[in-house]
Amino acid sequence: MDSADLQFFATVAKVGSISKAALSLDRVQSNVTQRIKRLESKLGVPLFHRHARGVSLTAAGLQLLPYANQIDQMLEEARRVILDDAKPNGLLKLGAMETTAAIRLPALLVDFSSYYPAVDLSLQTGTTQGLIDDVLERRLDAALVAGPVNHADLVSQRILTEELVVVTAPWARRAHQALPWLPEGGTTKIAIFRHGCAYRQKLEALLIRNGVRAIQRMELGTLDGILGCVQAGLAITMLPRAVVAALAAADKVNIYSLKHQQGFVDTILVHRRDAFVTAALSCFVAKALEHAPLANANPLSALPLH
């Protein structure tokens, strides 16, 4: 099979249309059609169902697609290896948790971009699990996620340590002296990111350890949305202290530390073990570690994790 034919096939599968694929590939429509027919002839099976709305994958097409994507990604990586001359340049696709992007990345990205203007940096936010999946599927070069991450196909580099705190409205009534962050009533409402968020998992585990069985979850897509619900007294949440320190200082929220350093969690950078580490990624890691001492300046963050 021709790798170019597989690339055409993967593009058609992605956009669901021969004509749209032709535009994406900068080819005439007849050329794309010819490529697909040639691939189907070589394999001896149809790869697409043709219909009025475009095309959809057959069972054989669904089986072929992961291999086509992998070959396309490997060819792109080979191109990057050849073009990489130890000078940071080209596209660097990074992922980060919403909280990391909000509080840790602005200064780092300004610094990195000023030193390496030839790097075209793309940033995507998401949950820890979603970002790990994107790195594994090669949709991202690397991602900043909550550790630990134990996966045979990934390499991880500790960047900094965050202290997680429980966050409530400043005026919310508390039912427990020992657990002043625990709301009154039988049901505890929490404002959280969607499933796959490591901080969400830690908050739910904390509630369960303290006897809470009825948890009402308010899933929100943005950090501002979560903080808005907490400030309004609709729910509690768990976030890095650095994210909410200014709000707490202004008496807009209350924050509560966890006992026995239960709230300390590493932020780590992960990338595929078998992927070529470009000069751009290597320099980004170096810059991230330069900025890490500033993030870890709080003496609490130097305590050992448990």
C-alpha positions as CSV (number, residue, x, y, z in Angstrom):
1,M,0.0,0.0,0.0
2,D,1.1,3.5,-0.8
3,S,1.5,5.7,2.3
4,A,0.0,8.6,0.4
5,D,-3.1,6.6,-0.4
6,L,-3.5,5.9,3.4
7,Q,-3.1,9.6,4.1
8,F,-5.9,10.4,1.6
9,F,-8.1,7.7,3.2
10,A,-7.5,9.1,6.7
11,T,-8.4,12.6,5.6
12,V,-11.6,11.4,3.9
13,A,-12.5,9.5,7.0
14,K,-11.9,12.5,9.2
15,V,-14.0,15.0,7.2
16,G,-16.6,12.6,5.9
17,S,-16.6,13.8,2.4
18,I,-14.5,13.4,-0.8
19,S,-15.0,17.1,-1.8
20,K,-14.0,18.4,1.7
21,A,-11.0,16.1,1.7
22,A,-9.9,17.4,-1.6
23,L,-10.0,21.0,-0.3
24,S,-8.1,19.9,2.8
25,L,-5.4,18.1,0.8
26,D,-5.3,20.8,-1.9
27,R,-6.1,18.2,-4.6
28,V,-8.8,18.0,-7.2
29,Q,-11.8,15.8,-6.2
30,S,-11.2,13.2,-9.0
31,N,-7.6,12.6,-7.7
32,V,-8.9,11.9,-4.2
33,T,-11.6,9.5,-5.6
34,Q,-9.0,7.7,-7.7
35,R,-6.7,7.3,-4.7
36,I,-9.5,5.8,-2.6
37,K,-10.7,3.4,-5.3
38,R,-7.1,2.3,-5.9
39,L,-6.7,1.5,-2.1
40,E,-10.0,-0.4,-2.1
41,S,-8.9,-2.3,-5.2
42,K,-5.7,-3.4,-3.5
43,L,-7.4,-4.4,-0.3
44,G,-10.3,-6.1,-2.1
45,V,-12.9,-4.5,0.1
46,P,-14.9,-1.2,0.1
47,L,-13.7,1.2,2.7
48,F,-16.6,3.8,2.6
49,H,-20.4,3.8,2.2
50,R,-21.3,6.5,-0.3
51,H,-24.5,8.5,0.4
52,A,-26.0,11.9,-0.2
53,R,-24.4,13.5,2.8
54,G,-20.9,12.3,1.9
55,V,-19.2,9.0,3.0
56,S,-19.0,6.9,6.1
57,L,-16.6,4.1,7.0
58,T,-17.5,0.5,6.4
59,A,-16.4,-2.2,8.9
60,A,-13.2,-2.7,7.0
61,G,-12.6,1.1,6.9
62,L,-13.0,1.3,10.7
63,Q,-10.4,-1.5,11.1
64,L,-8.0,0.3,8.7
65,L,-8.3,3.8,10.2
66,P,-6.1,3.4,13.3
67,Y,-3.2,2.0,11.1
68,A,-3.6,4.8,8.6
69,N,-3.5,7.4,11.4
70,Q,-0.5,5.8,12.9
71,I,1.4,5.8,9.6
72,D,0.5,9.4,9.0
73,Q,1.7,10.4,12.4
74,M,4.9,8.4,12.0
75,L,5.6,10.1,8.6
76,E,5.0,13.5,10.3
77,E,7.4,12.6,13.1
78,A,10.0,11.5,10.5
79,R,9.7,14.8,8.8
80,R,10.2,16.6,12.1
81,V,13.2,14.5,12.9
82,I,14.8,15.4,9.6
83,L,14.0,19.1,9.9
84,D,15.1,19.4,13.5
85,D,18.5,20.9,13.5
86,A,18.8,21.5,17.3
87,K,17.3,25.0,16.8
88,P,13.8,25.2,18.4
89,N,11.3,25.7,15.5
90,G,8.1,24.4,14.1
91,L,4.9,23.4,15.7
92,L,4.9,22.3,19.4
93,K,1.5,20.9,20.5
94,L,1.1,21.1,24.3
95,G,-1.7,20.2,26.7
96,A,-2.3,21.5,30.2
97,M,-4.9,21.2,32.9
98,E,-7.2,24.2,33.1
99,T,-5.8,25.3,36.5
100,T,-2.2,25.0,35.3
101,A,-3.0,27.0,32.2
102,A,-4.6,29.7,34.2
103,I,-2.0,30.2,37.0
104,R,1.3,28.7,35.9
105,L,1.6,29.1,32.1
106,P,1.1,32.8,31.3
107,A,4.6,33.9,32.5
108,L,6.2,30.7,31.2
109,L,4.7,31.0,27.7
110,V,5.7,34.7,27.5
111,D,9.3,33.8,28.5
112,F,9.4,30.8,26.1
113,S,8.0,32.7,23.2
114,S,10.5,35.6,23.6
115,Y,13.4,33.2,23.6
116,Y,12.2,30.9,20.8
117,P,10.1,33.0,18.4
118,A,10.4,30.4,15.6
119,V,8.4,27.9,17.6
120,D,4.7,27.8,16.8
121,L,3.2,26.8,20.1
122,S,-0.3,25.3,20.3
123,L,-2.0,24.9,23.7
124,Q,-5.0,22.7,24.5
125,T,-6.6,22.4,28.0
126,G,-8.3,19.4,29.4
127,T,-8.5,16.9,32.2
128,T,-5.6,14.8,33.2
129,Q,-7.0,11.6,31.7
130,G,-8.1,13.3,28.5
131,L,-4.7,14.9,28.0
132,I,-2.9,11.6,28.6
133,D,-5.0,10.0,26.0
134,D,-4.2,12.8,23.5
135,V,-0.5,12.3,24.1
136,L,-0.8,8.5,23.7
137,E,-2.7,9.0,20.5
138,R,0.0,11.5,19.3
139,R,-2.5,14.3,19.1
140,L,-0.3,16.2,21.5
141,D,3.5,16.2,21.8
142,A,3.4,16.6,25.6
143,A,1.1,17.6,28.4
144,L,1.2,19.0,31.9
145,V,-1.0,16.7,34.1
146,A,-1.5,15.7,37.7
147,G,0.8,12.9,38.8
148,P,1.7,10.2,39.3
149,V,1.3,8.7,35.9
150,N,2.4,5.1,35.5
151,H,2.2,4.0,31.8
152,A,4.8,2.0,29.9
153,D,4.5,4.2,26.8
154,L,5.0,7.5,28.6
155,V,8.0,9.3,30.1
156,S,7.2,11.8,32.9
157,Q,9.1,14.8,34.3
158,R,8.2,16.4,37.6
159,I,7.8,20.2,37.1
160,L,6.3,21.4,40.4
161,T,4.2,20.5,43.3
162,E,0.8,22.1,44.0
163,E,-1.1,22.2,47.3
164,L,-4.7,21.4,46.8
165,V,-7.2,23.0,49.2
166,V,-11.0,22.7,49.7
167,V,-12.7,25.9,48.6
168,T,-16.1,27.2,49.9
169,A,-18.1,30.4,50.0
170,P,-16.8,32.7,52.7
171,W,-20.2,32.8,54.5
172,A,-21.3,29.2,54.1
173,R,-22.4,27.6,57.4
174,R,-20.4,24.6,58.7
175,A,-21.8,21.6,60.6
176,H,-18.4,20.0,61.7
177,Q,-15.7,21.6,63.9
178,A,-13.2,18.9,62.8
179,L,-14.1,19.3,59.2
180,P,-15.2,23.0,58.8
181,W,-15.3,22.7,55.1
182,L,-18.0,20.0,55.1
183,P,-21.5,21.6,54.4
184,E,-24.6,21.0,56.5
185,G,-27.2,18.5,55.3
186,G,-27.1,15.0,54.0
187,T,-26.0,15.9,50.4
188,T,-22.7,17.6,49.5
189,K,-22.7,19.5,46.3
190,I,-19.4,19.8,44.5
191,A,-18.4,22.0,41.5
192,I,-15.9,20.1,39.3
193,F,-14.5,19.6,35.9
194,R,-15.7,16.6,33.8
195,H,-14.8,13.0,34.4
196,G,-11.0,12.4,34.1
197,C,-10.0,15.4,36.3
198,A,-7.5,14.3,38.9
199,Y,-8.6,17.0,41.4
200,R,-12.2,15.8,41.1
201,Q,-11.1,12.3,42.0
202,K,-9.2,13.5,45.0
203,L,-12.2,15.6,46.3
204,E,-14.6,12.7,45.8
205,A,-12.2,10.4,47.6
206,L,-11.8,12.9,50.5
207,L,-15.6,13.1,50.9
208,I,-16.0,9.3,50.9
209,R,-13.2,8.9,53.5
210,N,-15.1,11.3,55.8
211,G,-18.4,9.5,55.6
212,V,-20.1,11.4,52.8
213,R,-22.2,9.1,50.7
214,A,-24.6,11.5,48.9
215,I,-22.6,13.7,46.4
216,Q,-24.3,15.9,43.9
217,R,-22.0,16.8,41.1
218,M,-22.1,20.0,39.1
219,E,-19.8,19.5,36.0
220,L,-18.6,22.8,34.5
221,G,-16.2,23.4,31.6
222,T,-14.3,26.4,32.9
223,L,-12.4,27.4,36.0
224,D,-14.4,30.7,36.2
225,G,-17.7,28.7,36.2
226,I,-16.5,26.5,39.1
227,L,-15.4,29.5,41.1
228,G,-18.6,31.3,40.4
229,C,-20.7,28.4,41.8
230,V,-18.5,28.2,44.9
231,Q,-18.6,31.9,45.6
232,A,-22.4,31.8,45.3
233,G,-22.5,29.1,47.9
234,L,-23.9,26.5,45.5
235,A,-21.1,24.0,46.0
236,I,-17.6,23.3,47.3
237,T,-14.6,22.4,45.2
238,M,-10.9,21.4,45.4
239,L,-8.3,23.5,43.6
240,P,-4.6,24.4,43.9
241,R,-4.0,27.0,46.6
242,A,-2.2,29.2,44.0
243,V,-5.5,29.5,41.9
244,V,-7.6,30.8,44.8
245,A,-5.1,32.5,47.1
246,A,-6.0,36.0,45.8
247,L,-9.7,35.3,46.2
248,A,-9.1,34.1,49.8
249,A,-7.1,37.2,50.6
250,A,-10.0,39.3,49.4
251,D,-12.5,37.3,51.6
252,K,-14.3,36.1,48.5
253,V,-13.8,32.4,49.4
254,N,-12.6,30.3,52.3
255,I,-9.9,27.8,51.8
256,Y,-9.0,24.8,54.0
257,S,-5.8,22.8,54.0
258,L,-5.9,19.0,54.1
259,K,-4.4,17.1,57.0
260,H,-1.2,15.1,56.8
261,Q,-0.2,16.7,53.5
262,Q,-2.9,14.8,51.7
263,G,-3.4,17.8,49.4
264,F,0.1,17.8,47.8
265,V,0.2,16.7,44.2
266,D,2.9,16.8,41.5
267,T,2.3,18.5,38.2
268,I,4.3,16.5,35.7
269,L,5.0,16.8,32.0
270,V,4.4,13.6,30.0
271,H,5.4,12.6,26.4
272,R,5.5,9.3,24.5
273,R,8.5,7.2,25.2
274,D,9.0,6.3,21.5
275,A,8.5,9.9,20.2
276,F,11.4,12.0,19.0
277,V,12.0,14.8,21.5
278,T,12.4,17.9,19.4
279,A,14.6,20.9,20.3
280,A,11.4,22.9,20.9
281,L,10.1,20.4,23.4
282,S,13.4,20.1,25.1
283,C,13.7,23.8,25.5
284,F,10.1,24.1,26.8
285,V,10.9,21.6,29.5
286,A,14.0,23.5,30.5
287,K,12.0,26.8,30.6
288,A,9.3,25.1,32.7
289,L,11.9,23.9,35.2
290,E,13.4,27.4,35.4
291,H,10.0,28.8,36.4
292,A,9.3,25.9,38.8
293,P,11.3,27.4,41.7
294,L,9.0,30.4,41.7
295,A,6.0,28.1,41.9
296,N,7.6,26.1,44.7
297,A,8.6,29.1,46.7
298,N,5.9,28.4,49.3
299,P,7.7,26.4,52.0
300,L,4.6,24.1,52.3
301,S,5.2,22.8,48.8
302,A,8.6,21.5,49.8
303,L,7.0,19.0,52.3
304,P,7.2,15.3,51.3
305,L,4.1,13.8,49.6
306,H,2.1,11.0,51.3
